[in-house]
Amino acid sequence: MTSIDFNINSLVRTSVKNLKPYSSAREEYKDFDKDMVFLDANENPNNNGVNRYPDSQQLKLKQRLSKLKHVRVNNILLGNGSDEVLDLLIRTFCEPKKDQIIILPPTYGMYQVLADINNVSSISVALDNNFQLRVDDILKTATSNTKMLFLCAPNNPTGNHFKSQKIEFLLKKFNGIVVIDEAYIDFSSQKSWLAKLDEFPNLVITQTLSKAYGMAGIRLGLCFASKIIIETINKIKPPYNINILTQQYVLQQLQNVAHIEAQIQNIKKQRKRLEHALHSISFIEQVYPTETNFILIKVDDATKRYQQLINKGIVVRNRTSQLGCKNCLRITVGTSKENNTLINVLKNL
Ligand SMILES: *Cc1c(COP(=O)(O)O)cnc(C)c1O
């Protein structure tokens, strides 16, 4: 199989290609550790821990993430949640009213919303009956204005992973950026695509600290790509998008990765227990296989069951209106106690 001839610059939006980025005061002088007198950024000089602007390139945090993920610092960009990263990606590559992205429903709803906000059209190529990729249809759908393809792997809300040969085929054949959203990768039996970053110049991987890493509240999204792609997104990134508290908190939490890994193992154990229990509930018609921290189930009447659960104080996600997800509910794996509550309530509905 021959790879497509790939040229990043031909994909970048013209205004971004020609952009002279804003140069913030702190970007012109970066040496934070030296004992300098900072009179350049109109800050309040009284030290309270947060009176200075944060490092706009988050170097210390990236160095730590570089070790954790085995990816070079210049292949990393950080966002205020991965939702910000996804928005930056669309704005970097897509010309409003002209370019398109491909999305693969049922999938994470933000790709469509972000495209809509940016006046970029999105073409949907449905997953097949097993929620797998229709590779030929995806490639057939792409035109010269199709800049990006969004793959959520493992996929939300279905929970499954895609066959890696199919993803690899798309990376080789799709003549644009392939974004693999790995929000749930830490729960998966399949490996991250991070190790393949150098192999595919059109590969962009997003991850987040919001799910497995337990830090949804501090908003940190990770983007991994070639140096040239990272430099290009950096041109349009708001200079101070990651605040000081987030940078410090994450560095502190990552001192004990073993603790996070133990939590992930425990969530996976709970997932197995919950899957087993769900199989025994009479009105649950299907429990879909999952590589994430949630389980998609098909029930007799999703909206009725959803409301019954609400009345018992349990909130799940009703996905019945999503393509291919009629009467489906998405249930996040909770603590052992929360899962017991759910199972007891379901048994008595
Ligand atoms: C939760 C989720 C995100 C959002 O992550 P944030 O970093 O919290 O913005 C991105 N992609 C998928 C598939 C998700 O489920």
The ligand as an SDF file (V2000), in Angstrom:
LIG
                    3D

 15 15  0  0  0  0  0  0  0  0999 V2000
  -15.3800   13.8100   27.4870 C   0  0  0  0  0  0  0  0  0  0  0  0
  -14.8890   13.8250   26.1070 C   0  0  0  0  0  0  0  0  0  0  0  0
  -14.0860   14.8530   25.6310 C   0  0  0  0  0  0  0  0  0  0  0  0
  -13.9420   16.1600   26.3760 C   0  0  0  0  0  0  0  0  0  0  0  0
  -12.8790   16.2360   27.1430 O   0  0  0  0  0  0  0  0  0  0  0  0
  -12.4790   17.5820   27.9040 P   0  0  0  0  0  0  0  0  0  0  0  0
  -10.9970   17.4570   27.9460 O   0  0  0  0  0  0  0  0  0  0  0  0
  -13.1240   17.5030   29.2410 O   0  0  0  0  0  0  0  0  0  0  0  0
  -12.9320   18.7770   27.1150 O   0  0  0  0  0  0  0  0  0  0  0  0
  -13.5300   14.7490   24.3590 C   0  0  0  0  0  0  0  0  0  0  0  0
  -13.8110   13.6990   23.5820 N   0  0  0  0  0  0  0  0  0  0  0  0
  -14.6180   12.7140   23.9960 C   0  0  0  0  0  0  0  0  0  0  0  0
  -14.8910   11.5800   23.0990 C   0  0  0  0  0  0  0  0  0  0  0  0
  -15.1940   12.7500   25.2560 C   0  0  0  0  0  0  0  0  0  0  0  0
  -16.0370   11.7790   25.6270 O   0  0  0  0  0  0  0  0  0  0  0  0
  1  2  1  0
  2  3  1  0
  2 14  2  0
  3  4  1  0
  3 10  2  0
  4  5  1  0
  5  6  1  0
  6  7  2  0
  6  8  1  0
  6  9  1  0
 10 11  1  0
 11 12  2  0
 12 13  1  0
 12 14  1  0
 14 15  1  0
M  END
$$$$
